[in-house]
Amino acid sequence: MTLETDILPNGPARLVTDLRKDKFRLDYAGAAILQVTVRLRRGETLLSLRDGGARLIAISKSEGWDRVTQTVRASAVALSPGDTLLMKGTICAADRAGVAPVAVGEGALQALMRRDAHVICPIRDFQIQFEPAIALTWLDATDDERPPAPTVDGPEALRNGPPAGRPRKLAFEATVDELIITFRPQFSRYHR
């Protein structure tokens, strides 16, 4: 089941940043489809970007008319030598009101673990791709404030969706200097 492609925008997602909380998100078709929190790793210590003297930078660029591709580059400025960024986030497909995720067990959200690490959401007909490749795990929807704990392991389990009655969000955690996120709306119509 997919939403009517006529009501889904064929344009870039809206990038929303909260510099005070070191967070950013992508909103598409009335829902937050990607939410990311950024922390600074200095040696073994985790700091907020502000405490580490750095600042979040998230830049969005889109190209194309019918076949829209949006690239978001997330990093930080004023890092000290040896600093890395810990980016934790969730990806979910939300219902039309953007209130709750849609059912995943019926194939609404599939993660295809390949070298290019991407997630396809057939309900909202979009693809999100990460560079560098990141590991994805299923996350309980009520556990948003806790570190992601895998409920299902391995690429095959991610392809098949969570067990019946399980949550509908995918979580990731990546230690990087920069995370590049590619968003493709109306994926089945224009990008396959």
C-alpha positions in Angstrom: 0.0 0.0 0.0 1.4 3.4 -0.9 -0.1 6.9 -0.5 -1.3 8.5 -3.7 1.7 9.9 -5.5 -0.4 12.9 -6.4 -0.4 14.0 -2.8 3.2 13.3 -2.1 5.5 16.3 -2.9 8.1 15.7 -5.5 10.6 18.1 -3.9 13.2 18.2 -1.2 12.5 17.5 2.4 12.7 20.5 4.8 15.9 20.6 6.8 15.2 21.9 10.4 18.2 22.5 12.7 18.2 23.2 16.4 21.6 24.6 17.1 21.0 24.9 20.9 20.3 21.2 21.2 22.7 20.0 18.5 19.9 18.3 16.5 18.6 18.3 13.0 15.7 16.6 11.2 14.2 16.2 7.8 10.4 16.8 7.4 8.6 15.4 4.3 4.9 15.3 3.5 4.0 16.6 6.9 6.1 14.2 9.0 9.6 14.1 10.6 11.2 11.2 8.7 14.7 11.5 10.0 15.9 12.9 13.4 19.5 13.2 14.4 21.3 14.3 17.6 25.0 15.2 17.3 27.6 14.9 20.1 31.3 15.6 20.2 33.7 12.8 21.0 37.0 14.0 22.4 39.1 11.0 23.3 36.8 8.9 25.6 34.6 11.9 26.6 31.3 12.8 25.0 30.4 16.5 25.1 27.8 18.7 23.6 29.1 20.7 20.7 28.8 23.9 22.7 30.9 22.5 25.6 33.5 21.3 23.1 33.6 24.8 21.4 32.2 23.5 18.2 29.0 24.2 16.2 26.7 22.1 14.2 26.5 22.7 10.5 23.9 21.1 8.2 23.7 22.1 4.6 21.1 21.0 2.1 21.3 21.1 -1.7 18.8 19.7 -4.1 18.9 19.2 -7.8 16.5 18.0 -10.5 13.0 18.8 -11.6 11.1 15.5 -12.1 13.9 13.4 -10.6 14.7 15.3 -7.4 17.8 14.3 -5.4 18.6 16.2 -2.1 21.9 16.0 -0.4 22.4 17.0 3.3 25.9 17.3 4.7 26.1 17.3 8.5 29.3 18.1 10.4 30.6 20.6 12.9 32.9 23.6 12.6 35.7 24.5 15.1 36.6 20.9 16.0 39.9 20.2 17.7 42.4 17.8 16.2 41.3 14.2 16.9 37.7 15.1 17.6 34.9 13.0 16.0 31.2 13.3 16.0 28.7 10.8 17.4 25.5 11.0 15.4 22.5 9.1 16.7 19.2 9.2 14.9 15.9 7.5 14.0 14.2 7.0 10.7 10.5 6.4 10.6 7.6 6.5 8.2 4.7 8.4 9.7 1.0 8.4 9.0 -0.6 11.2 7.1 -0.9 13.4 10.1 2.8 12.8 11.0 1.7 11.4 14.4 2.6 7.7 14.4 4.7 5.4 12.3 2.9 3.2 9.8 2.9 -0.6 10.0 6.2 -2.0 9.1 5.3 -5.7 9.2 3.5 -5.3 5.9 6.7 -4.0 4.2 6.0 -0.3 4.8 9.6 0.3 5.8 12.4 -1.8 4.4 16.1 -1.4 5.1 18.3 -2.9 2.4 21.8 -3.3 3.9 24.3 -3.0 1.2 27.5 -1.1 0.8 25.6 2.1 0.3 23.3 1.7 3.4 19.9 3.0 2.4 16.3 2.8 3.6 13.2 2.7 1.4 9.8 3.7 2.6 7.1 2.5 0.2 4.3 4.2 2.1 5.7 7.7 1.6 7.7 6.6 -1.5 11.1 7.9 -0.5 14.7 6.6 -0.1 17.3 7.8 2.3 20.9 6.8 1.7 23.9 7.3 4.1 27.6 7.9 3.4 29.6 6.5 5.0 27.5 3.3 5.3 26.0 2.9 8.8 24.4 0.1 10.7 20.7 0.2 11.3 18.8 -1.5 14.2 15.1 -1.6 15.1 14.2 0.7 18.0 11.2 0.6 20.4 9.2 3.7 19.7 9.0 4.4 23.5 12.8 4.2 23.9 13.6 7.4 22.0 15.5 8.9 24.9 17.6 5.8 25.5 20.6 4.6 23.4 19.4 2.4 20.5 19.4 -1.3 21.4 19.0 -3.8 18.6 15.8 -5.8 18.8 16.6 -7.7 15.6 20.1 -8.3 14.3 21.5 -8.7 10.8 20.6 -7.4 7.3 18.1 -10.2 6.6 16.1 -9.3 9.7 16.1 -5.6 8.6 14.8 -6.5 5.2 11.9 -8.5 6.6 10.9 -5.8 9.1 10.5 -6.2 12.9 8.6 -9.1 14.5 4.9 -8.7 14.8 3.9 -6.1 17.3 7.4 -4.6 17.4 8.3 -0.9 16.9 8.3 0.9 13.6 11.5 3.0 13.8 15.0 2.3 12.6 17.8 3.7 14.7 21.5 4.4 13.8 24.6 5.5 15.6 27.7 6.5 13.7 31.0 8.0 14.7 32.1 10.2 11.8 33.7 13.5 10.8 30.8 14.1 8.4 27.6 12.3 7.5 26.1 12.7 4.0 22.4 11.9 3.7 20.8 11.6 0.3 17.0 11.9 0.1 15.1 10.9 -3.0 11.3 11.6 -3.0 8.9 9.7 -5.2 11.5 7.0 -5.3 9.5 4.3 -7.2 8.2 6.7 -9.8 11.4 8.5 -10.7 14.5 6.8 -9.3 14.2 3.0 -10.0 
